[in-house]
């Protein structure tokens, strides 16, 4: 049986609810963004969860839908790795079970616009260092900073360095 969230004694501010609906309808919103929106409108903290439940019931707000959209955009268009995406979703207060369900699915289904090797190669061409070890360290930090696991960064970096060595050898043999 349907149980209303508010009894007849309580009155929910319909103006705030309508503004929240409009806010959610314009773009996908994270749980954190929606909480901040309601707090700015001076909704008592004990009522915020009730507003969220009403918005979710009306399908104006859905943390899973937000997580899917966010992860897909960050992975495909911004070439961020799974670690960085996971951390950003946690900061937006998306429940852990939703993150763990959505992220592997997105990574498996989507193809990023740039591979990790392409990102590293681009960075390598515009980076300088005094020693090869310093350059290697910079590149590792860059890849891990983008949210990729260190083992994947290491493998991609080895691939890029090997390809660059081969290009140098080809250029030297053409000059001779």
C-alpha positions in Angstrom: 0.0 0.0 0.0 1.2 3.5 -0.9 2.3 5.5 2.1 2.7 9.2 1.5 6.0 10.7 2.6 4.3 13.6 4.3 1.2 13.4 6.5 -1.6 16.0 6.2 -0.1 17.9 9.2 3.2 18.4 7.4 3.4 20.7 4.4 6.2 20.4 1.9 7.2 23.5 0.2 5.9 22.9 -3.3 7.8 25.9 -4.7 11.1 24.3 -3.6 10.0 20.9 -4.9 9.1 22.4 -8.3 12.4 24.2 -8.4 14.2 21.0 -7.6 12.3 19.2 -10.4 13.3 21.9 -12.8 16.9 21.7 -11.6 17.0 18.0 -12.2 15.2 18.1 -15.5 17.9 20.4 -17.0 20.7 17.9 -16.5 21.7 14.8 -14.6 22.4 15.7 -11.0 24.6 13.9 -8.4 23.3 13.2 -4.9 25.7 15.8 -3.6 24.7 18.5 -6.0 21.0 17.9 -5.2 21.7 18.0 -1.5 23.6 21.3 -1.9 20.8 22.7 -4.0 18.2 21.9 -1.3 20.4 23.2 1.5 20.9 26.5 -0.3 17.1 26.8 -0.3 17.2 26.3 3.5 15.4 23.0 3.5 15.9 21.4 6.9 18.5 18.6 6.8 16.0 16.1 8.2 13.7 16.7 5.2 16.3 16.6 2.4 16.1 12.8 2.2 12.3 13.0 1.8 12.7 15.5 -1.1 15.3 13.2 -2.7 12.9 10.2 -2.4 10.1 12.2 -4.0 12.4 13.3 -6.8 13.6 9.8 -7.4 10.1 8.4 -7.3 9.1 10.9 -10.0 12.2 9.9 -12.0 13.6 13.4 -11.9 16.7 12.1 -10.1 18.4 8.8 -10.3 21.9 8.2 -8.9 22.5 5.2 -11.2 21.6 7.2 -14.3 23.9 10.0 -13.1 26.8 7.6 -12.5 26.4 6.0 -16.0 26.3 9.3 -17.7 29.3 10.7 -15.7 31.4 7.5 -16.2 30.7 7.2 -19.9 31.6 10.9 -20.6 34.8 10.8 -18.5 36.0 7.5 -19.9 35.2 8.1 -23.5 35.6 11.8 -24.0 38.1 12.8 -21.4 40.2 9.6 -21.4 40.2 9.3 -17.6 40.9 5.9 -16.1 38.7 3.9 -13.8 40.4 4.9 -10.6 39.9 8.6 -11.2 36.3 8.1 -12.3 35.5 6.0 -9.2 37.0 8.6 -6.9 35.1 11.4 -8.5 31.8 9.5 -8.2 32.5 8.9 -4.5 33.1 12.6 -4.0 29.6 13.2 -5.6 28.2 10.8 -2.9 27.1 8.2 -5.4 26.5 4.9 -3.4 29.4 2.4 -3.7 27.2 -0.4 -4.9 26.1 1.7 -7.9 29.7 2.7 -8.7 30.8 -0.9 -8.6 27.9 -2.0 -10.9 28.2 0.8 -13.4 32.0 1.3 -13.9 33.0 -2.2 -15.2 30.0 -2.1 -17.5 31.0 1.3 -19.0 34.7 0.3 -19.4 33.8 -2.9 -21.2 31.2 -1.3 -23.5 32.8 2.0 -24.4 35.9 2.8 -26.5 37.8 5.9 -25.4 38.6 8.5 -28.0 42.3 8.1 -27.1 44.1 5.0 -25.9 46.4 5.2 -22.9 49.4 4.7 -25.3 48.3 7.7 -27.4 47.9 9.9 -24.4 51.4 8.9 -23.1 53.0 9.4 -26.5 51.4 12.9 -26.8 52.6 13.8 -23.3 56.1 12.3 -24.0 56.6 14.5 -27.1 55.9 17.7 -25.1 57.8 16.7 -21.9 61.5 17.1 -21.2 63.6 15.7 -18.4 67.2 15.6 -17.5 67.6 11.9 -17.3 65.7 9.0 -18.9 64.7 7.8 -15.4 63.2 11.2 -14.6 61.2 11.2 -17.9 60.0 7.7 -17.1 58.9 8.8 -13.6 57.0 11.8 -15.0 55.2 9.6 -17.5 54.2 7.1 -14.9 52.9 9.9 -12.6 51.0 11.3 -15.6 49.3 8.0 -16.5 48.5 7.1 -12.8 47.2 10.7 -12.3 44.8 10.2 -15.2 43.3 7.3 -13.2 44.8 4.3 -14.9 46.3 1.4 -12.9 50.1 1.5 -12.6 50.5 -1.9 -14.4 48.6 -0.6 -17.4 50.5 2.6 -17.5 53.8 0.7 -17.3 52.8 -1.6 -20.2 51.6 1.3 -22.4 54.7 3.3 -21.6 56.9 0.4 -22.6 55.0 0.1 -25.9 55.4 3.9 -26.6 59.1 3.9 -25.8 59.7 0.8 -28.0 57.8 2.5 -30.8 59.9 5.7 -30.4 63.2 3.7 -30.4 62.1 2.0 -33.6 61.3 5.3 -35.2 64.7 6.7 -34.2 66.5 3.7 -35.7 64.5 4.0 -38.9 65.5 7.7 -39.2 69.1 7.0 -38.5 69.2 4.2 -41.2 67.5 6.5 -43.7 70.2 9.2 -43.1 73.1 6.8 -43.6 
